[in-house]
């Protein structure tokens, strides 16, 4: 196994490691090294590209989380990978991942979305409306103690542990400053027309998020999976790596057959 240290792409710090087909892992509201800590074992068979989103050290500082900036950064990163990459987006980071796939469908080998707050896919659902409003309330004011408690419960955050590191404290500050997920409106027909294999995963801990993931899977004609046991921290749930690797391997096989058909023609 080869290991290549951090480099800079689109001004971001991107940690690269492993060998095999490339997989971009996009974190959400907590630092990349915390989000993907249990995925290191995938380095044995996959080349992992793990960017730290803007505002998260050691990448450049940012005033807020912005999925539009994430989209631009991911487009530049993926475009620089020969043959494209598998794209895995978690939570808020999945917004940029989804929109980047829409802009570069020919370079996205597969798309995995994990509890991504794409509220617009189920905006008519009352539970989804409530959770979207809660997220906006949390981001709008640091004085809304009830919104903070409710949001921490949703995200599986223990406030008593927020002093464990500067990265966590900074992440929570950024959580108060973000472009609302309500503004994210992907063009799903572009993704389905491109035939991108898709997987939508949830942690089976919140009914509203389950409904969002169900609706998202329907829009993408995606495989749907549920992995309970870790709340919103789905990449830490039992069986996550097995599920992800099985899906990535299947997508690689589909890609190989498609390329073979193209070569024959």
C-alpha positions as CSV (number, residue, x, y, z in Angstrom):
1,X,0.0,0.0,0.0
2,X,1.3,3.4,-0.9
3,X,0.5,6.5,1.2
4,X,0.8,10.0,-0.2
5,X,0.6,12.8,2.3
6,X,-1.7,15.9,2.2
7,X,-1.7,18.0,-0.9
8,X,-3.6,21.1,-2.1
9,X,-6.3,21.0,-4.7
10,X,-8.6,24.0,-5.3
11,X,-6.9,25.5,-2.3
12,X,-8.1,22.6,-0.2
13,X,-6.0,20.2,1.8
14,X,-6.8,16.7,0.4
15,X,-5.4,13.7,2.1
16,X,-4.6,10.9,-0.4
17,X,-3.9,7.3,0.6
18,X,-4.2,3.8,-0.6
19,X,-4.3,2.0,-3.9
20,X,-7.1,1.1,-6.3
21,X,-10.0,2.9,-7.8
22,X,-10.4,6.5,-6.5
23,X,-13.0,7.3,-3.9
24,X,-13.6,10.9,-2.7
25,X,-15.0,11.0,0.9
26,X,-16.7,14.3,1.7
27,X,-17.3,15.1,5.4
28,X,-20.2,17.0,6.9
29,X,-20.2,19.3,9.9
30,X,-17.4,17.7,11.8
31,X,-13.7,17.4,10.6
32,X,-12.8,14.9,8.0
33,X,-10.4,13.0,10.2
34,X,-13.2,12.4,12.7
35,X,-15.9,11.6,10.2
36,X,-13.9,9.0,8.3
37,X,-11.7,7.6,11.1
38,X,-13.1,4.1,10.6
39,X,-12.6,4.1,6.8
40,X,-8.8,3.8,6.9
41,X,-9.1,0.0,6.3
42,X,-10.5,0.7,2.8
43,X,-7.0,2.0,1.8
44,X,-6.0,-1.6,1.1
45,X,-8.2,-1.7,-2.0
46,X,-9.2,1.9,-2.8
47,X,-7.4,5.2,-3.4
48,X,-9.0,7.5,-0.8
49,X,-9.2,11.2,-1.4
50,X,-10.4,13.0,1.7
51,X,-10.7,16.8,1.4
52,X,-11.2,19.0,4.4
53,X,-14.0,21.4,3.3
54,X,-13.4,25.1,3.5
55,X,-13.5,26.4,7.0
56,X,-12.1,23.1,8.4
57,X,-8.4,23.0,9.2
58,X,-6.0,22.5,7.7
59,X,-7.9,23.9,4.6
60,X,-8.4,27.7,4.2
61,X,-10.6,29.5,6.7
62,X,-14.2,30.4,5.7
63,X,-16.8,32.6,7.2
64,X,-19.5,29.9,6.9
65,X,-20.2,26.5,5.4
66,X,-21.4,26.9,1.8
67,X,-22.4,24.0,-0.3
68,X,-22.0,26.1,-3.5
69,X,-18.3,26.6,-2.6
70,X,-18.1,22.9,-1.8
71,X,-19.5,22.1,-5.3
72,X,-16.9,24.2,-7.1
73,X,-14.1,22.7,-5.0
74,X,-15.3,19.1,-5.7
75,X,-15.7,19.7,-9.4
76,X,-12.1,20.9,-9.6
77,X,-10.9,17.9,-7.5
78,X,-12.8,15.3,-9.5
79,X,-11.9,16.8,-12.8
80,X,-8.2,16.3,-12.0
81,X,-8.6,12.6,-11.3
82,X,-8.0,10.5,-14.5
83,X,-11.1,8.6,-15.3
84,X,-13.1,10.3,-12.5
85,X,-13.9,8.9,-9.0
86,X,-16.5,7.5,-6.8
87,X,-18.1,10.2,-4.7
88,X,-19.3,9.7,-1.1
89,X,-21.0,12.6,0.6
90,X,-22.1,12.7,4.2
91,X,-24.6,15.1,5.8
92,X,-24.1,18.8,4.7
93,X,-21.1,17.7,2.7
94,X,-23.4,15.6,0.6
95,X,-25.1,18.7,-0.8
96,X,-21.9,19.7,-2.6
97,X,-21.3,16.1,-3.6
98,X,-24.7,15.8,-5.2
99,X,-24.4,19.1,-7.1
100,X,-20.8,18.3,-8.2
101,X,-22.0,15.0,-9.6
102,X,-24.7,16.9,-11.6
103,X,-22.0,19.1,-13.1
104,X,-19.6,16.2,-14.0
105,X,-21.8,13.2,-14.5
106,X,-19.3,11.6,-16.9
107,X,-16.6,11.6,-14.2
108,X,-18.6,10.3,-11.3
109,X,-18.2,6.5,-11.1
110,X,-20.9,6.3,-8.4
111,X,-22.7,8.5,-5.9
112,X,-23.3,7.6,-2.3
113,X,-25.3,10.0,-0.1
114,X,-25.5,9.6,3.7
115,X,-28.3,11.4,5.5
116,X,-27.9,14.5,3.3
117,X,-30.3,17.3,4.2
118,X,-31.9,17.7,0.8
119,X,-35.1,19.0,2.3
120,X,-36.6,19.9,-1.0
121,X,-37.0,16.2,-2.1
122,X,-39.7,15.9,0.6
123,X,-40.8,19.5,1.3
124,X,-44.4,18.5,1.5
125,X,-43.9,16.2,4.5
126,X,-44.7,17.8,7.8
127,X,-41.9,16.0,9.7
128,X,-39.4,17.1,7.1
129,X,-40.6,20.7,7.3
130,X,-40.1,20.6,11.1
131,X,-36.6,19.3,10.9
132,X,-35.6,21.8,8.2
133,X,-37.0,24.6,10.3
134,X,-35.0,23.3,13.3
135,X,-31.8,23.3,11.3
136,X,-32.4,26.8,10.2
137,X,-33.2,28.0,13.7
138,X,-30.0,26.4,15.0
139,X,-27.9,28.2,12.3
140,X,-29.7,31.5,12.8
141,X,-29.0,32.2,16.4
142,X,-26.6,31.1,19.2
143,X,-29.2,32.3,21.7
144,X,-31.8,29.7,21.0
145,X,-31.0,27.2,23.7
146,X,-33.9,24.8,22.8
147,X,-32.9,24.7,19.1
148,X,-29.4,23.9,20.2
149,X,-30.5,21.1,22.5
150,X,-32.8,19.6,19.8
151,X,-30.2,19.9,17.1
152,X,-27.5,18.3,19.2
153,X,-29.9,15.4,19.9
154,X,-30.5,15.1,16.2
155,X,-26.8,15.1,15.3
156,X,-25.9,12.8,18.2
157,X,-23.6,15.4,19.8
158,X,-22.8,15.4,23.5
159,X,-22.2,19.0,24.5
160,X,-20.0,17.9,27.4
161,X,-17.5,16.6,24.9
162,X,-17.2,19.8,22.7
163,X,-14.1,20.9,24.6
164,X,-12.2,17.9,23.4
165,X,-10.5,19.8,20.6
166,X,-10.2,23.1,18.7
167,X,-11.4,21.3,15.6
168,X,-14.7,20.4,17.2
169,X,-15.3,23.8,18.6
170,X,-14.6,25.4,15.3
171,X,-17.0,22.9,13.6
172,X,-19.8,23.9,15.9
173,X,-19.1,27.6,15.2
174,X,-19.4,26.9,11.5
175,X,-22.6,25.0,12.1
176,X,-24.1,28.3,13.1
177,X,-23.0,29.8,9.8
178,X,-24.1,28.0,6.7
179,X,-26.0,28.4,3.5
180,X,-29.4,26.8,4.1
181,X,-29.9,23.4,2.6
182,X,-33.3,24.6,1.4
183,X,-31.4,26.4,-1.4
184,X,-30.0,23.2,-2.8
185,X,-32.1,22.0,-5.7
186,X,-30.2,19.3,-7.7
187,X,-31.3,18.4,-11.2
188,X,-31.9,14.7,-10.6
189,X,-32.8,13.9,-14.2
190,X,-29.2,14.8,-15.2
191,X,-27.9,12.2,-12.8
192,X,-30.3,9.4,-13.7
193,X,-29.9,10.0,-17.4
194,X,-26.2,9.6,-17.0
195,X,-26.8,6.2,-15.4
196,X,-24.7,6.9,-12.3
197,X,-25.0,4.1,-9.8
198,X,-26.3,5.6,-6.6
199,X,-26.7,4.5,-2.9
200,X,-28.6,6.4,-0.2
201,X,-27.9,5.4,3.4
202,X,-29.5,6.4,6.7
203,X,-29.0,5.5,10.3
204,X,-32.7,4.7,11.1
205,X,-32.7,7.1,14.1
206,X,-35.0,9.9,13.0
207,X,-38.3,9.5,11.0
208,X,-37.8,12.8,9.1
209,X,-34.4,11.9,7.9
210,X,-35.7,8.5,6.9
211,X,-38.3,10.1,4.7
212,X,-35.8,12.5,3.1
213,X,-33.6,9.5,2.3
214,X,-36.5,7.5,0.9
215,X,-37.5,10.4,-1.3
216,X,-33.9,11.0,-2.4
217,X,-33.4,7.3,-3.3
218,X,-36.6,7.5,-5.4
219,X,-35.4,10.6,-7.2
220,X,-32.0,9.0,-8.0
221,X,-33.4,5.5,-8.7
222,X,-30.8,4.5,-6.0
223,X,-30.1,1.5,-3.8
224,X,-31.5,2.2,-0.3
225,X,-29.8,1.0,2.9
226,X,-30.3,1.6,6.6
227,X,-27.6,1.1,9.2
228,X,-28.8,1.6,12.7
229,X,-26.5,1.8,15.7
230,X,-24.6,5.1,15.4
231,X,-27.3,7.7,15.0
232,X,-26.4,10.4,12.5
233,X,-22.8,9.2,12.6
234,X,-23.6,6.6,10.0
235,X,-20.0,6.0,8.8
236,X,-19.4,4.6,12.3
237,X,-22.4,2.2,12.2
238,X,-21.7,-1.6,12.2
239,X,-21.4,-2.9,8.6
240,X,-20.9,0.5,7.0
241,X,-17.5,-0.4,5.3
242,X,-18.8,-3.7,4.1
243,X,-21.9,-2.1,2.6
244,X,-20.0,0.7,1.0
245,X,-17.3,-1.5,-0.5
246,X,-19.8,-3.9,-1.9
247,X,-21.6,-1.0,-3.6
248,X,-18.4,0.5,-5.0
249,X,-17.2,-2.9,-6.3
250,X,-20.6,-3.4,-8.1
251,X,-20.3,0.1,-9.6
252,X,-16.8,-0.7,-10.8
253,X,-18.1,-3.8,-12.5
254,X,-20.9,-1.9,-14.2
255,X,-18.4,0.7,-15.4
256,X,-16.1,-2.1,-16.7
257,X,-19.0,-3.7,-18.7
258,X,-20.1,-0.3,-20.1
259,X,-16.6,0.6,-21.2
260,X,-16.3,-2.9,-22.8
261,X,-19.5,-2.3,-24.7
262,X,-18.2,1.1,-25.9
263,X,-14.9,-0.4,-27.0
264,X,-16.7,-3.1,-29.0
265,X,-18.7,-0.5,-30.8
